[in-house]
């Protein structure tokens, strides 16, 4: 079933838990992005539930806060080499995409790019290693992998990476819980994309109630 609400604050999602009633005490785990408001409200409303932070959102945040900043920083250092600067500036999607999804020619370009820039290589490899936390066989393995990753990030000499690692540390338990609960928000992301298309096709909606009706009409299953 799908519940629709407006906003990302604790107050905005509280009606959902009121609608669930006492059944919310039976919830064992909740997958979400790293939204502190959602986190706090889930912990208050679902005393028996563990929060599981979705891998896609954490890695996407890494892409914005680490990969993009390292890439731009390296490009800015090449102001006198326009050709090299253009290559690095234009490599954003190459660095953010999953290596398994690259075409052969793209994989070659990525390999050449990383071979020519040590800082980009470090940031890229630690991005891939961060993903492995969600695929650990058990919590102990995941925790050990985190310790290794965190130490490398802090000692990397890359300011953006150091800052990201320190900001991520308080969310560790929600990452490690993925070893116990194999949850993600992929279904929700698919619905969000559908909602974006609905909004785009109408060039936006001024009437929120009508917008919600359109979402209900496009959503399978029982909607609230």
Secondary structure, 3 states (H helix, E strand, C coil): CECCCCCCCHHHHHHHHHHHHHHHHHCCEEEECCCHHHHHHHHHHCCCCEEEECHHHHHHHHHHHHHHHHHHHHHHCCCCCHHHHHHHHCCHHHHHCCHHHCCHHHHHHHHHHHHCCHHHHHHHHHHHHHHHHHHCCCHHHHHHHHHHHHHHHHCCCCHHHHHHHHHHHCCHHHHHHHHCCCCCCHHHHHHHHHHHHHHHHCCCCCCHHHHHHHHHHHCCCCEC
